[in-house]
Amino acid sequence: MSNPFIEIRNVSKTFGGGMFRGPGVAAVEGVSLAVPRGQTLGIVGESGSGKSTLLRIVLGLTRPSAGQVLIGGQDIASLRGTALRDFRRRVQPVFQNPASSFNPRQTIRAILRAPLEVHGIGTGRERDARIDALLGHVGLGPEFAERLPHQLSGGQKQRVAIARAIILDPQVVLADEPTSALDVSVQAQVLRLFARIQAELGLTTLFVSHNLAVIRQVSHQVAVMQHGRLVEFGPAEQVFRAPREDYTRRLIAAVPDPRHAFARKEALA
Amino acid sequence: MGREINWPRWRLALIGGVIVLTVLLVAIFAPQVAPYGPLDLDVAQMLSPPTAAHPLGTDELGRDVLSRAIFATRVSMQVAFTAALLGLVVGTVIGVLAAYFGGWLDLVLMRFMEVLFSFPAILLAVVLMAALGTSVFNAMLAIGIIFIPGFSRLARAATQAVMRQQYVEAAQAIGMGHTRIIAREVLPNIIAPLLVEAAAAFSYAILLESMLSFLGLGAQPPDPSWGNMISTGRGFMAQAPWISVVPGCAIFLTVLGFNLVGDGLRDAFDPHLRD
């Protein structure tokens, strides 16, 4: 814990606003978090709590209004040129909506080849071999490479999304509700795959979800957000067993059947 | 994809396609198809009604109306094609840049497009022609400029829709450059509505070119164009109505054909109508 790999320091993001337009809307306010290398931080909160915005900030796609994000000790706002390219290779996202994560006019092979092309990795044949191997690794056959996204089910798309996220051998994967659009049975499979790959590659992960059962299953630490603020932050078991904040307690109480959720966790372990 | 084509639904588009194809072939092979040259005079047969020698009659100088209408197809197609292409390309570039980069660039480009849009098309064309001088080339330019704001708005709206898709974020997250994102992720996903718009622009361009020629601003006599043929024929409506009626019908049929094809394209690209 003394040397966190991802460090979020007092980050805020305000949308809109300006000299003549009033104060704007604060999506994230003064959030500080730290994740040690190889661990998963689960971020929970209801819709609009700022968790997805926080993820986009860590991904470097949204500039924070205030505060810093450090990955491996580097302030990501200061990255330019080669350092920025390197950052893009090391930090990858998995998005929420499998329907819009892929360009509908490209085959899965073209989609998976793009990161390798952008970073100039391998020859054409090496890229194809890597794509085929990776598809196998996420539980899809090489025949999926020639398909178009709409020919895949939601679960299969999220497997491809995971493959795209790890094809560049990243150190950090940021997952934004990667299973919330899936059926419960498929969710379990994709989560298991995610957990396996996270462990295999030693990924440091931020995992955003509104589903407490999912968060509990994948996270070492848990952060609870409400209205853009950090409400509670601590080791997963502590947050779930002995929540300090009233809001966390209400969130946990709102899970329809906690025992059922825990039973599923055990079944998957 | 191996399915039976629903012919009744595509019947109109098919008719349009046949018309368009015929018009294009006539334009390309005008010298082979036309019985006379567009400028050949038959002074013994001035203002002749349709006869075996002149199937659609002759004009006030004894020129064959059918042949002139056939050669005029070339001017119309050239102008319409170039103008629609100019509008499509420039409008798409402006719209995509405005939506992609947003901010002040979007603001400046779109306000400029609104200024262009606020002029009535014909007035703008006449003003541009007055400024540029009358020629077929300038007619293409003027009509193309008229199309730019429409295409740019369409391209901007479509690009904004694509920019909200997560695959654009995914492309940014792997470090893909702007040019590549636009070429790979944006353009292929906005091109369908733009092509439909281009078909509509094409038929509107035919009309505009005819109007400009009618006003004496397009193709200059003695070169034939549908518009200037109608214009000269106007003085002979009582004695020789065919001089105006023939190019009028040509305009009507051609525009109808391109509109039918445009509607067919729109239906084909519209996912809600897919059976």
Interface residues (C-beta under 8 A of the other chain):
Chain A: R56 L59 L61 L84 R85 R88 R89 V91 Q92 P93 F95 Q96 N97 S100 S101 F102 N103 P104 R105 Q106 I111 A114 P115 V118 H119 R164 L168
Chain B: Q165 Q166 Y167 E169 A170 A171 Q172 A173 I174 G175 M176 G177 R180 R184 E185 P188 N189
